[in-house]
Amino acid sequence: MTASSDTGFGGPTIRKITYEDPWRWLAKGWADFMAIPGLSLTYGAVFCLEVGIILGLLFFYGVSALALPIAAGLVLMGPALAAGLYEASRRLELGEPVTLRNVFIVRSKAPGQLALFGVALVLLFLVWLRIAMLLFALFFSQLEIPPISTFLSDLLLTNEGLSMLVVGTIIGGAIAIVIFMVSAVSVPMLFHRDVDAMTAIITSIRAFFENMAPMLLWGWLIVVIFIIGLAAAGIGLAIAFPLIGHATWHAYRAIVE
């Protein structure tokens, strides 16, 4: 990797990366996972429990069809939920001990700015949910959300459902790319450095555009791993989430000088 030239923004220097780097980050993330498997799995299990509670409430209140857009939104929220994994990887990098207290009670270098960024992600998540509900009302001409079994058959076996699937995928993909652009390195940066949220966001956007092709590969790998985790009855998220969290720390360390 070589460092890029300064853009005049005055923020951190962005290193140039290649297509091989995202695979290296995954390898390093897996090494961190295996170095502290108990802690990593515990963190992943807590994430799975939170997801399970959310999905359980959706089924309880009869709006289980929202499970699909919410599952997609959780992928987008992932960077903000993985601060403990960044701390674990940071400590492993420095040869420091890693304990449950270190992982679950994390002290950010910029706690206020990190909280502000988290609120922004939550708002984007709510915007995505609102768009998903509006698309449903637009294509199916009804406001009442059906059970997920009925919704899936309508989605995959009707012209309206297929049209909504195409439009929703395009809109959701655009929102996902925007969120990935602003959060790819900004969240670990706010955890690691005493900077303001705007500096972290601009640094993340610069990192994306200066390394667009490898960063798109990295984003694609994250989505694929999350899908595999969800496909394994959701239990696979206990492995997928900490793996991505550890790897994201190494991505940040590799990209931002």
N, C-alpha and C positions, 0 to 999 in steps of 0.2 A: 504494500500500500504506500502511496505517496501523498504528501499533503497538498491540498489545493491552494491556489492563490487567494489572498484576502479579498473580499468583495467590497470593502470599505465600510461594512456594517459595524465593525469593531468587535464582533462577537468571537467565539472560539473558531479556530481553524478547522475546516472540514477535510478529512482525509479522503482520497480516492479509493474506492473499493472495487472488487471484481465479482464475477459470478460465483467464484469459489468461496468467498467470504461468508455468505449466509450459511453454507454447509459447515464451515468452521465454527460459527457461532453455535449451531445446533450441537456439534460435537463437544464444545466446551460446556454448553448448558447441560448436556447429558453427563459429562464428567463431574460437574458440580452436584447434579442430582444424585449420582452414585456415591459421592463423597459424604453426603448427609441424607441418605435415603429416607430415614425416619422423619426428619424435619420437613423434607420436601413433600413426602406423601401426606403428612399431617396438614400442611398448608393447602395441598390440592384437595384433601378431603373436606376441609372447611369450605373451600370454594364450591365443591360439589354439594355440600349440605345447603349452602345459601341458594344455589340454583334449584335444588330439590324443593326447598321451601317456597320459592317463587312459583315454580311450576305447580306445586300442590295447591297453592292458593288460586291459581288460574282455573284448575279443574274444579275446585270446591265452589267457586263462584260462577261456573258455567261459561267461562270465556277461554277455554283451552286452546282455541285457534290462535290466540295471541302468543302461544308458546313459540311459534316459528319466528316472528319478528323479534321477540324478546331474546331468543337464543342468539340470533344474529347480532342484536345490540350488545349482548354480554361479551362477544368477541371484540367489539369496538371499545368496550369499557375495560378490557383486560389490563392495559398498561397501568391504569390508575389503581388497580387492585393488587398489583404484584410488588409493591414497595418492599415487603418483607423478603421477597426472593432476591431483589437487588442488593439488600443489605447482606444477605447470606453469601451471595457471590462476591461482594466486595470484601467481606471478611476472609473468605477462602483465598481470594487473590492476594491478600496481605498476610496470610498465614495466621489469622486471628481465630480464636474459638467461636463457634456458632452455637447459640443456645435458643431455646424456645422464646425466651424473653427478647433476645436480639431480633428474632424474626417477626414476632407479633407486636412488639412495642418499638416501632421504628422512629428514630429521630431524624427528620429531614433537615437539610441545611437551609431550606426555605419553606418552612411549614405553611405559612400564610399563602404564599404564591402557589404551592402545591394544592392546597385546599381550594383556592380560586380556580385553578385549572380543572380540578375534579368536578366542581360545580358546573363549569362550562361543558364538560363531557356529559354530565347528567342531563343538561338542557338539550344537547344534541341528541342524546338517546331518546328523550321525550319527543323531540321533533320527529325522529325516525318513526316512533310508535304512532304518532298522530298521522303521519303520511301514510303508513300502512293501513290504518283504519279508514282514512279518506279514500284510498284506492279500493278497498273492499266495498265501501258504500257506492263508489262510482261505477264499478264493474258489475256488482250484483244488485244494485238498486235497493239495498236494505241496510238498516243500521244495526239490527240485532246480530250479534256474533254467534255463529252456529258451533256445535261441538267439533272437535278437531277431526273426527272420523268423517263427518259430513263435509267439512271444509276441504279436506284433502281430496275427496272424490270430486267435488265441484272444481277444485283448483286444477286437477290433472286431466279431467275427463270432459270438460265443457270449454267452449270457445271463449266465454267470458273469463273463466279461470286461467286458461293458458295466456290470454291477453294480459290479465293482471300480473301473472307470473313474469312475463317478459318486461312489462313496464316497471314492476316492482324491483326486478333484478337490476335494471339499468339505473333507476333512481337510488336504490340501496347501494349499488356498487360505487356510484359517484360520491355518496355520503361517506362510504367506507374509505375511499381513497383520500378524501379531505381529512377525515379523522386520523388516518394513518400518517398523512403528511405532517400534521401538527403534533402528533403524539409519539412518533417513532423513537425519538431520542429525548424529547422534552421532559417526559416524566422521570426517567432515571437521572436526567440532568438536574432537575429541580430537587430531587432527593440528594444528589451528590454535591451540588454547588450552591452557593448563596447568590442566586441570580433571580431576576424578576421573571414572571410568567411570559411576558412578551419576548424577552431575549431568548428564552428556551424555545418558544414556538417558532420564532424566526430562524433559529439555529436548526430546528428540526426540518423546516421547509427547505432551507438551503441544502441540508443533507440529502433530502429527497431529490431535489432537482439536479444537484451536482453528481448524483449517483443513481439516476432514475431507473435504469434497467436492473441493476442488482437489488435496489430497494423494492422494486415491484416483485422480484423473485422472492425476496424476504417476506413481503406481505402475503404472497401466494402460499408460501410454506406455512406461515402462521395459520391461515384459514384452513388449509388441508389438515394440519395436525389437530386443530380444534374440531373439525368435522369428524375425523377418525375417533376422537375422544367422545364426542356426542353419540356416534354410531354404536359405540360399545356400551349401550344402555346408560350413557352419561357417566358411568363409573370411570371410563378411560380419561375423563377430565382430571382425575386425581393425579394422573401422570402427565397428561398433555399440558395442563396449566403451569405447573412448576417448571417443566422443561422449557416452555416458551419464556417464562419469567427469567430464569437463569440465562437463557440465550440472549434475551433482550439486553441484559446488563452488558454482555460481551459485545453486542452490536454497538451499543452506545460508546463503550471504551475504545472500540476499533475505529469508529467514525469520527468522534469528536476528540480533537487533540487536547 
